[in-house]
Amino acid sequence: MKHQTKRWAALAAALMMALSLGSCGGGGEEQFPELQTAAQEFDAFLEGVPARLLDGDSMDLNFLFQDPAAYGIQPEPATLPFDTAEDWYQDCGEMELLLADLEAFPREELREDQLETLDILRDYLERRLGLEDYFYLYDSYLGTYLGFQAQLPLLLNEWELFQESDLESYFHILETAEETFLLYAQREQERQDLGVGMSQVFLDGVAQQCDNFVANGCQFLVDSLAEKIDAADFLTQEEKEAAKERSEALHLETLTEAYRSLGEAVRAIQGPEEVLGLSHLPDGQAYYIALVQAQTGTDMTAEELQEYLAAQYTDSLEELLAYLQANLEAYARYLTGETVYTHCASVEELLEELADKMTADYPPLAELNFQVNQVPAAMAENFSPAAYLQSRIDTPLDQKEAIYLNGEYDQSLFSTVAHEGYPGHMYQNVYFKSLGLPAVRYLVGYTGWTEGWANYVELNSYRYADGDPEVMELVPLLERLTQNAIALIDFGIHYEGWEFQEAWEMMNQFLPADIPEETAYRQYQLFVENPGNYLNYYFTGSLFQGLYDEAGEALGDAFDPVAFHKAILDLGPAPFSMVEAAVDRYVADALPPEASQESSSQAAA
């Protein structure tokens, strides 16, 4: 849920200065003065990157840092994110300068950990530059699923008051929300004029969400902020009362009016009645591939991606059919709809059980401190079943992690809890924080890596379930088949141009059960509105699984799942070429001596 505002000009200028100043000074051990100097220059450069990646008025600061000033960032009153086309193209030009400056560091004089960070930052920038020509296709702030107006209430609910400037920033966001919301509507009209805007059904959905917010009110935000104001030790009692009074007015009047105005502005926009994928838009196919490559950190061409997705679907279908032939009774038991996954009575209890059971497969981590929050009723309709909110970079490892549950807990949420908690997002994020890497590593992310990891471990979490062992072996096979089908359909809609009827036919052909038309059309709308989003989960999840299978086959009895996962987690979010290299190093190190010699002989031959 992060929308970073980047100041690439300042970053590029700072890097140029670091290089020029660094070349003037000596230092380090006399034996290796150049190596020490280059390494020190790079470390100094990395320390200054966060202050130049983020604007002082970015609302991201509150979600990234407890104390931005410690990273050289001077907070200003925060605003909702919005960039003009001029900002976009200026940023792209400055990213190109930054890439050139990164290349100026002598690779042979940097440590391995520095090279890793350099390569990840360079790859990230190159992938973002791959989107340079698609500003109006990419830069949309509205939407019924991932739109900013839908996410804002949760972001405000998670806002923390570490110092007085945080409270002033919160109020400034509310005071300027209507102005920025209207810029979002204006941007959507520009997109419509260029023929790349949202379909009418999505515009109607956004307007309806605004109506729902106005009708339901935001008293939960008033109450949430009041608790934080009461706990703020930097305010006097008189200041607390004044702040709560101001909060009530800004929430119930100003923010509510902002949503009302946005709803009216969106209703004035006329979108196309057809609901079609990206391939029907100008440059849509090229944008889709660039978007998938940027988000997933992979380099597959359209042809390679299609071939891979089709092969994954075929393999998962064959694996499922083979299992059913041998275990048809397990499928019959599954169809009763009475499958038991766990006997845990709460999310908290289930997380503790998963934390204990996963130690056989994943590196150890100190027991996490977490709390499970209920999604407020006013947000429930537009919220997923559960979510984990990434903790701040500079908070202690024992800081409470936040998981949101939408509705009552049910044991059928077993794999969802694994996805969000252990060994999914919460575990992976805190593990990565525990490595103590340069802050820039926590700012540069790959959605596909993060969601792919969570999806991969989710499908493998059924081994920890309490239910019928044969059914627990069947469930991930069914889910993997469904997920591979969904990834194929996403590609078909956005690259091959499938319209609804063809997509519906493919759903019924690929998926295990026939899909009613109304259900299929709702799913089709999700595909269209969120291009490539499913690939962040299912495509990259299958890449992780493929690495696991290949390493296990190469090592046989020498394969250690804990060491395998450690190799991936120690790298963290990165392009998949670097993930593959990390796994290759693990396999090479773990090969028995005789196998290593045989492998070397084969390579020489």
Buried (B, 14 or more C-beta within 10 A) or exposed (E): BEBBBBBBBBBBBBBBEBBEEBEEEEEBEEEEEEBBBBBBBBBEBBBBBBBBBBBBBBBBBBBBBBEBEEBEBEBBBBBBBBBEEEBBEBBBBBBBBBBEBBEEBBEEBBEEBBBBBBBBBBBBBBBBBBBBBBBBBBBBBBBBBBBBBBBBBBBBBBBBBBBEBBBBBBBBBBBBBBEBBBBBBEBBBBBBEEEBBBBBBBBBBBBBBBBBBBEBEBEBBBBBBBEBBEEBEEBEEEBBEEBBEBBBEBBBEBBBBBBBBBBEBBBEBEBBEEBBBBBBBBBBBBBBBBBBBBBBBBEBEBEEBBEBBBEBBEBBBEEBEEBBEEBEEBBEBBEEEEBBBBEBEEBBEBBBBBBEBBEEBBBEBEEBEBEBBEBBEBBEEBBEBBBBBBBBBBBEBEBEBBBBBBEEBEBEBBBBBBBBBBBBBBBBBBBBBEEEBBBBBBBBBBBBBBBBBBBBBBBBBBBBBBBBEBBBBBBBBBBBBBBBBBBBBBBBBBBBBBBBEBBBEBBEEBBEEEBEEEEBBEBBBBBBBBBBBBBBBBBBBBBBBBBBEBBBEBBEEBBBBEBBBBBBBBBBBBBBEBBBBBBBEBBEEBBEEEBEEEBEEEEEE
